[in-house]
Amino acid sequence: MPVGKLFRFSEEQFVANVNYRLLRETPTHLCGELVPIEYVRVSDGADYIVELEDSRKIQCNLKKNVNLGVIGMPPRFKYRFTGATPLA
């Protein structure tokens, strides 16, 4: 899986490195899934910026999809992201 970076949209503050997979891509729209590599709290439904491996930045909304947690460890989630137009 490619590795990208997740930033908070409001401050462009780095949140975590993520593994991601693009599910659908058009010139004006991207849709995919991501999993933070390390445990971090991500606000479900909040706006973020995902920087892809090829340096494209996408403003997107994250929705919690699947709990990848293991008993006794902090839970890890897979998130679905959708975004319109690349930022640059």
N, CA, C and O atoms as a DFTB+ gen file, in Angstrom:
352 C
 N C O
     1  1       0.844      -1.193       0.000
     2  2       0.000       0.000       0.000
     3  2       0.877       1.239       0.000
     4  3       1.900       1.277       0.684
     5  1       0.487       2.254      -0.762
     6  2       1.236       3.509      -0.740
     7  2       1.126       4.183       0.626
     8  3       0.158       3.973       1.356
     9  1       2.123       4.990       0.960
    10  2       2.136       5.718       2.230
    11  2       1.941       7.197       1.941
    12  3       2.619       7.770       1.088
    13  1       1.009       7.808       2.661
    14  2       0.745       9.236       2.542
    15  2       0.800       9.891       3.905
    16  3       1.192       9.269       4.892
    17  1       0.403      11.154       3.952
    18  2       0.392      11.912       5.201
    19  2      -0.989      12.510       5.414
    20  3      -1.655      12.921       4.465
    21  1      -1.407      12.553       6.664
    22  2      -2.706      13.114       7.035
    23  2      -2.481      14.382       7.831
    24  3      -1.700      14.394       8.782
    25  1      -3.172      15.467       7.442
    26  2      -3.076      16.761       8.111
    27  2      -4.468      17.232       8.504
    28  3      -5.441      16.945       7.807
    29  1      -4.568      17.958       9.623
    30  2      -5.830      18.623       9.970
    31  2      -6.039      19.761       8.974
    32  3      -5.100      20.489       8.654
    33  1      -7.250      19.913       8.491
    34  2      -7.523      20.921       7.471
    35  2      -7.385      22.331       8.019
    36  3      -6.814      23.193       7.351
    37  1      -7.893      22.586       9.215
    38  2      -7.947      23.956       9.738
    39  2      -6.560      24.565       9.955
    40  3      -6.361      25.744       9.664
    41  1      -5.598      23.788      10.461
    42  2      -4.273      24.351      10.738
    43  2      -3.191      23.764       9.842
    44  3      -2.032      24.170       9.938
    45  1      -3.537      22.827       8.982
    46  2      -2.569      22.059       8.201
    47  2      -1.505      21.451       9.124
    48  3      -0.321      21.418       8.790
    49  1      -1.952      20.972      10.293
    50  2      -1.079      20.345      11.279
    51  2      -0.968      18.858      10.969
    52  3      -1.979      18.191      10.748
    53  1       0.267      18.332      10.950
    54  2       0.496      16.919      10.679
    55  2      -0.175      16.064      11.754
    56  3      -0.059      16.349      12.946
    57  1      -0.880      15.007      11.318
    58  2      -1.558      14.101      12.245
    59  2      -0.859      12.746      12.273
    60  3      -0.509      12.252      13.345
    61  1      -0.650      12.138      11.095
    62  2      -0.069      10.793      11.062
    63  2       0.312      10.408       9.638
    64  3      -0.207      10.960       8.668
    65  1       1.224       9.454       9.534
    66  2       1.468       8.783       8.260
    67  2       0.360       7.743       8.099
    68  3      -0.091       7.149       9.079
    69  1      -0.072       7.529       6.868
    70  2      -1.187       6.613       6.612
    71  2      -0.876       5.703       5.425
    72  3      -0.175       6.097       4.492
    73  1      -1.397       4.507       5.474
    74  2      -1.446       3.642       4.299
    75  2      -2.777       3.948       3.624
    76  3      -3.802       4.064       4.297
    77  1      -2.770       4.079       2.304
    78  2      -4.020       4.411       1.622
    79  2      -4.164       3.599       0.343
    80  3      -3.204       3.040      -0.187
    81  1      -5.401       3.560      -0.126
    82  2      -5.729       2.900      -1.388
    83  2      -6.787       3.745      -2.079
    84  3      -7.841       4.017      -1.503
    85  1      -6.511       4.162      -3.314
    86  2      -7.500       4.903      -4.086
    87  2      -8.486       3.918      -4.689
    88  3      -8.086       2.923      -5.294
    89  1      -9.779       4.193      -4.524
    90  2     -10.824       3.334      -5.058
    91  2     -11.388       3.875      -6.359
    92  3     -11.780       3.114      -7.244
    93  1     -11.426       5.206      -6.467
    94  2     -11.976       5.844      -7.663
    95  2     -11.304       7.194      -7.835
    96  3     -11.107       7.928      -6.866
    97  1     -10.954       7.515      -9.066
    98  2     -10.282       8.786      -9.332
    99  2     -10.756       9.351     -10.673
   100  3     -10.720       8.675     -11.701
   101  1     -11.198      10.604     -10.632
   102  2     -11.553      11.345     -11.836
   103  2     -10.772      12.659     -11.780
   104  3     -10.129      12.932     -10.766
   105  1     -10.805      13.468     -12.815
   106  2     -10.072      14.737     -12.762
   107  2     -10.509      15.673     -11.626
   108  3      -9.727      16.525     -11.203
   109  1     -11.729      15.532     -11.134
   110  2     -12.222      16.447     -10.096
   111  2     -12.607      15.767      -8.789
   112  3     -13.089      16.442      -7.879
   113  1     -12.412      14.455      -8.661
   114  2     -12.904      13.737      -7.486
   115  2     -12.012      12.532      -7.183
   116  3     -11.576      11.826      -8.092
   117  1     -11.749      12.310      -5.905
   118  2     -11.015      11.129      -5.446
   119  2     -11.791      10.451      -4.338
   120  3     -12.460      11.113      -3.545
   121  1     -11.706       9.144      -4.281
   122  2     -12.338       8.367      -3.224
   123  2     -11.369       7.237      -2.883
   124  3     -10.776       6.633      -3.776
   125  1     -11.211       6.952      -1.590
   126  2     -10.313       5.882      -1.206
   127  2     -10.477       5.491       0.243
   128  3     -11.410       5.926       0.918
   129  1      -9.556       4.661       0.716
   130  2      -9.534       4.212       2.108
   131  2      -8.145       4.464       2.661
   132  3      -7.152       4.390       1.938
   133  1      -8.083       4.765       3.961
   134  2      -6.782       4.934       4.605
   135  2      -6.804       4.352       6.001
   136  3      -7.852       4.252       6.639
   137  1      -5.612       3.968       6.466
   138  2      -5.420       3.461       7.825
   139  2      -4.192       4.158       8.398
   140  3      -3.105       4.048       7.831
   141  1      -4.343       4.880       9.520
   142  2      -3.162       5.485      10.142
   143  2      -2.156       4.395      10.520
   144  3      -2.539       3.347      11.041
   145  1      -0.875       4.643      10.257
   146  2       0.163       3.656      10.565
   147  2       0.343       3.538      12.078
   148  3       0.497       2.435      12.603
   149  1       0.323       4.672      12.778
   150  2       0.420       4.652      14.234
   151  2      -0.943       5.027      14.816
   152  3      -1.779       5.606      14.123
   153  1      -1.164       4.697      16.085
   154  2      -2.442       5.008      16.716
   155  2      -2.572       6.515      16.906
   156  3      -1.720       7.140      17.537
   157  1      -3.621       7.088      16.369
   158  2      -3.954       8.504      16.576
   159  2      -5.474       8.617      16.639
   160  3      -6.196       7.779      16.099
   161  1      -5.939       9.656      17.298
   162  2      -7.384       9.934      17.303
   163  2      -7.710      10.771      16.072
   164  3      -7.119      11.826      15.844
   165  1      -8.649      10.284      15.295
   166  2      -9.107      10.982      14.097
   167  2     -10.596      11.235      14.271
   168  3     -11.353      10.319      14.592
   169  1     -11.014      12.469      14.059
   170  2     -12.426      12.825      14.230
   171  2     -13.240      12.325      13.043
   172  3     -13.005      12.721      11.901
   173  1     -14.191      11.459      13.326
   174  2     -15.066      10.920      12.289
   175  2     -15.914      12.045      11.703
   176  3     -16.564      12.785      12.442
   177  1     -15.909      12.174      10.383
   178  2     -16.706      13.188       9.710
   179  2     -16.018      14.533       9.571
   180  3     -16.592      15.460       8.999
   181  1     -14.790      14.662      10.086
   182  2     -14.082      15.942      10.024
   183  2     -13.336      16.106       8.699
   184  3     -13.128      15.143       7.962
   185  1     -12.944      17.338       8.417
   186  2     -12.193      17.632       7.200
   187  2     -10.697      17.535       7.458
   188  3     -10.192      18.028       8.466
   189  1     -10.001      16.894       6.535
   190  2      -8.558      16.695       6.614
   191  2      -7.946      16.933       5.242
   192  3      -8.653      17.082       4.245
   193  1      -6.633      16.964       5.213
   194  2      -5.887      16.974       3.965
   195  2      -5.078      15.689       3.928
   196  3      -4.382      15.357       4.888
   197  1      -5.170      14.971       2.821
   198  2      -4.352      13.778       2.609
   199  2      -3.326      14.130       1.537
   200  3      -3.678      14.534       0.428
   201  1      -2.047      13.969       1.890
   202  2      -0.991      14.154       0.902
   203  2      -0.615      12.778       0.379
   204  3      -0.136      11.928       1.129
   205  1      -0.835      12.565      -0.909
   206  2      -0.569      11.276      -1.523
   207  2       0.920      11.105      -1.790
   208  3       1.689      12.063      -1.714
   209  1       1.314       9.887      -2.099
   210  2       2.712       9.561      -2.340
   211  2       3.310      10.384      -3.484
   212  3       4.510      10.660      -3.488
   213  1       2.478      10.775      -4.452
   214  2       2.960      11.576      -5.585
   215  2       2.898      13.082      -5.300
   216  3       2.984      13.888      -6.227
   217  1       2.750      13.465      -4.035
   218  2       2.745      14.848      -3.528
   219  2       1.457      15.623      -3.800
   220  3       1.389      16.807      -3.472
   221  1       0.431      14.999      -4.389
   222  2      -0.865      15.687      -4.538
   223  2      -1.503      15.805      -3.161
   224  3      -1.417      14.888      -2.345
   225  1      -2.144      16.944      -2.910
   226  2      -2.857      17.166      -1.649
   227  2      -4.345      17.241      -1.947
   228  3      -4.780      17.968      -2.841
   229  1      -5.113      16.482      -1.187
   230  2      -6.557      16.386      -1.389
   231  2      -7.273      16.824      -0.117
   232  3      -7.033      16.268       0.954
   233  1      -8.149      17.817      -0.230
   234  2      -9.014      18.166       0.894
   235  2     -10.130      17.143       0.911
   236  3     -10.814      16.947      -0.093
   237  1     -10.319      16.480       2.064
   238  2     -11.313      15.408       2.089
   239  2     -12.001      15.311       3.436
   240  3     -11.594      15.926       4.422
   241  1     -13.043      14.529       3.441
   242  2     -13.830      14.230       4.623
   243  2     -13.605      12.768       4.956
   244  3     -13.661      11.917       4.068
   245  1     -13.350      12.457       6.237
   246  2     -13.101      11.074       6.655
   247  2     -14.318      10.495       7.357
   248  3     -14.941      11.161       8.183
   249  1     -14.649       9.268       7.030
   250  2     -15.734       8.530       7.690
   251  2     -15.183       7.197       8.169
   252  3     -14.587       6.448       7.394
   253  1     -15.386       6.900       9.464
   254  2     -14.917       5.638      10.035
   255  2     -15.607       4.482       9.325
   256  3     -16.821       4.498       9.122
   257  1     -14.817       3.475       8.950
   258  2     -15.360       2.378       8.164
   259  2     -15.294       1.054       8.923
   260  3     -16.337       0.444       9.162
   261  1     -14.112       0.592       9.307
   262  2     -13.955      -0.726       9.920
   263  2     -12.990      -0.638      11.083
   264  3     -11.955       0.021      10.982
   265  1     -13.315      -1.296      12.192
   266  2     -12.419      -1.365      13.343
   267  2     -11.415      -2.476      13.106
   268  3     -11.789      -3.639      12.956
   269  1     -10.132      -2.115      13.074
   270  2      -9.078      -3.102      12.902
   271  2      -8.432      -3.444      14.240
   272  3      -7.338      -4.007      14.277
   273  1      -9.104      -3.107      15.336
   274  2      -8.532      -3.266      16.660
   275  2      -8.322      -4.711      17.063
   276  3      -9.008      -5.622      16.597
   277  1      -7.363      -4.888      17.933
   278  2      -7.068      -6.186      18.520
   279  2      -7.277      -6.019      20.016
   280  3      -6.913      -4.985      20.576
   281  1      -7.857      -7.021      20.674
   282  2      -8.134      -6.923      22.108
   283  2      -6.847      -6.603      22.859
   284  3      -5.813      -7.233      22.635
   285  1      -6.921      -5.606      23.762
   286  2      -5.776      -5.228      24.575
   287  2      -4.883      -4.177      23.943
   288  3      -3.908      -3.748      24.559
   289  1      -5.193      -3.756      22.733
   290  2      -4.389      -2.721      22.074
   291  2      -5.296      -1.545      21.740
   292  3      -6.511      -1.719      21.653
   293  1      -4.734      -0.349      21.549
   294  2      -5.610       0.748      21.110
   295  2      -6.249       0.391      19.772
   296  3      -5.598      -0.211      18.918
   297  1      -7.508       0.752      19.581
   298  2      -8.186       0.407      18.324
   299  2      -7.615       1.184      17.145
   300  3      -7.281       2.363      17.268
   301  1      -7.509       0.516      16.012
   302  2      -7.128       1.165      14.753
   303  2      -8.321       1.032      13.826
   304  3      -8.987      -0.003      13.794
   305  1      -8.584       2.089      13.072
   306  2      -9.733       2.095      12.184
   307  2      -9.304       2.326      10.749
   308  3      -8.291       2.971      10.478
   309  1     -10.085       1.794       9.850
   310  2      -9.956       2.104       8.433
   311  2     -10.965       3.214       8.173
   312  3     -12.105       3.141       8.634
   313  1     -10.550       4.240       7.436
   314  2     -11.418       5.368       7.130
   315  2     -11.627       5.463       5.628
   316  3     -10.708       5.223       4.845
   317  1     -12.833       5.813       5.240
   318  2     -13.146       6.091       3.838
   319  2     -12.977       7.589       3.655
   320  3     -13.461       8.366       4.477
   321  1     -12.301       8.007       2.598
   322  2     -12.182       9.434       2.335
   323  2     -12.710       9.762       0.943
   324  3     -12.554       8.995      -0.007
   325  1     -13.334      10.921       0.860
   326  2     -13.804      11.449      -0.421
   327  2     -13.370      12.905      -0.486
   328  3     -13.454      13.633       0.503
   329  1     -12.914      13.317      -1.641
   330  2     -12.459      14.697      -1.790
   331  2     -12.671      15.179      -3.205
   332  3     -12.606      14.416      -4.169
   333  1     -12.926      16.464      -3.299
   334  2     -13.054      17.093      -4.613
   335  2     -11.755      17.815      -4.929
   336  3     -11.009      18.143      -4.006
   337  1     -11.470      18.062      -6.124
   338  2     -10.329      18.797      -6.645
   339  2      -9.065      18.787      -5.779
   340  3      -9.101      19.149      -4.603
   341  1      -7.972      18.373      -6.370
   342  2      -6.681      18.441      -5.659
   343  2      -6.328      19.877      -5.282
   344  3      -6.660      20.808      -6.016
   345  1      -5.655      20.068      -4.139
   346  2      -5.266      21.404      -3.695
   347  2      -4.079      21.933      -4.489
   348  3      -4.015      23.129      -4.776
   349  1      -3.140      21.062      -4.850
   350  2      -1.984      21.458      -5.686
   351  2      -1.060      20.285      -5.876
   352  3      -0.034      20.409      -6.545
